[in-house]
Amino acid sequence: MSWLRTGIVDEAALRTVPTWLHPVADAARTLDVHNWTSFVPPDGEGTAAAVLLLFGEGPDILLTERAADLRAHGGQPAFPGGVVDPTDASHVSAALREAHEETGVLAGGIQVFGQLPDLWLPVSNYAVRPVLAWWRDPSEVGTSAEVASAHRVPIAELVDPANRCRVRHPSGYVGPGFTVRGLLVWGFTGGLLSMVLESAGWAVPWDTSRVIPLGDAS
């Protein structure tokens, strides 16, 4: 299977989204996956998955906290998303379906305007495609069996240096993190958020020496 190595933008859809989101589209247009990460999905390997980066007026972005009793990544902050099912027409369809199942958001109010390159999660062997979307007509956000809480987190809180950190996993891995809305955002989600903020030109200098030990986590 071939994976998406460079981002793509729906230019017609982009004309319908606010101009403050255009830097995110610019990043999708210009960045190759190798500029983002060393975790590039090997061709022929990995389970196709998608996550929804849903931006709303505020501006903000939707984050969830996964239910603690889930077998995979229980209790972790995440973007809505999951595996691309055989019944899904595309990665976009999968991202929208999962977002609805997890939080109740309605696909009819969402305008997808781009996709970022596929990112590999070696520990689970997922090749995850981030789907970029504008919440044109916001709907109610709720919880589900998979989601303990859902949050529309302002971009201003994410770029606030007081909320930036690095997180040390018990394995020794240290990666970007955020402390927002009572959540410690780390791992794949923290790394992806950090990359988006940096590539869009929204990030501001912060104290990279602030390291938070994760403790006993999977």
Secondary structure as the mmCIF struct_conf table of DSSP 4:
data_model
#
loop_
_struct_conf.conf_type_id
_struct_conf.id
_struct_conf.beg_label_comp_id
_struct_conf.beg_label_asym_id
_struct_conf.beg_label_seq_id
_struct_conf.end_label_comp_id
_struct_conf.end_label_asym_id
_struct_conf.end_label_seq_id
STRN STRN1 THR A 6 THR A 6
STRN STRN2 ILE A 8 VAL A 9
HELX_RH_AL_P HELX_RH_AL_P1 GLU A 11 LEU A 14
TURN_TY1_P TURN_TY1_P1 ARG A 15 THR A 16
BEND BEND1 VAL A 17 VAL A 17
HELX_RH_3T_P HELX_RH_3T_P1 THR A 19 LEU A 21
HELX_RH_AL_P HELX_RH_AL_P2 HIS A 22 THR A 30
STRN STRN3 ASP A 32 ASP A 32
HELX_RH_AL_P HELX_RH_AL_P3 VAL A 33 TRP A 36
BEND BEND2 SER A 38 SER A 38
HELX_LH_PP_P HELX_LH_PP_P1 VAL A 40 PRO A 42
TURN_TY1_P TURN_TY1_P2 ASP A 43 GLY A 44
BEND BEND3 GLY A 46 GLY A 46
STRN STRN4 THR A 47 GLY A 56
TURN_TY1_P TURN_TY1_P3 GLU A 57 PRO A 59
STRN STRN5 ASP A 60 ARG A 66
TURN_TY1_P TURN_TY1_P4 ALA A 68 ASP A 69
TURN_TY1_P TURN_TY1_P5 ARG A 71 GLY A 75
STRN STRN6 PRO A 77 ALA A 78
BEND BEND4 PRO A 80 PRO A 80
STRN STRN7 GLY A 81 VAL A 83
TURN_TY1_P TURN_TY1_P6 PRO A 86 THR A 87
BEND BEND5 ALA A 89 SER A 90
HELX_RH_AL_P HELX_RH_AL_P4 HIS A 91 THR A 103
HELX_RH_3T_P HELX_RH_3T_P2 ALA A 107 GLY A 109
STRN STRN8 ILE A 110 GLN A 115
HELX_LH_PP_P HELX_LH_PP_P2 LEU A 116 ASP A 118
STRN STRN9 LEU A 119 LEU A 121
TURN_TY1_P TURN_TY1_P7 PRO A 122 ASN A 125
STRN STRN10 TYR A 126 TRP A 135
BEND BEND6 ARG A 136 ASP A 137
BEND BEND7 ALA A 145 GLU A 146
STRN STRN11 VAL A 147 PRO A 154
HELX_RH_AL_P HELX_RH_AL_P5 ILE A 155 VAL A 159
HELX_RH_3T_P HELX_RH_3T_P3 PRO A 161 ASN A 163
STRN STRN12 ARG A 164 ARG A 168
TURN_TY1_P TURN_TY1_P8 PRO A 170 SER A 171
BEND BEND8 GLY A 172 GLY A 172
STRN STRN13 VAL A 174 VAL A 180
TURN_TY1_P TURN_TY1_P9 ARG A 181 GLY A 182
STRN STRN14 LEU A 183 VAL A 185
HELX_RH_AL_P HELX_RH_AL_P6 GLY A 187 SER A 199
TURN_TY1_P TURN_TY1_P10 ALA A 200 GLY A 201
TURN_TY1_P TURN_TY1_P11 THR A 208 SER A 209
STRN STRN15 VAL A 211 PRO A 213
BEND BEND9 ASP A 216 ASP A 216
#
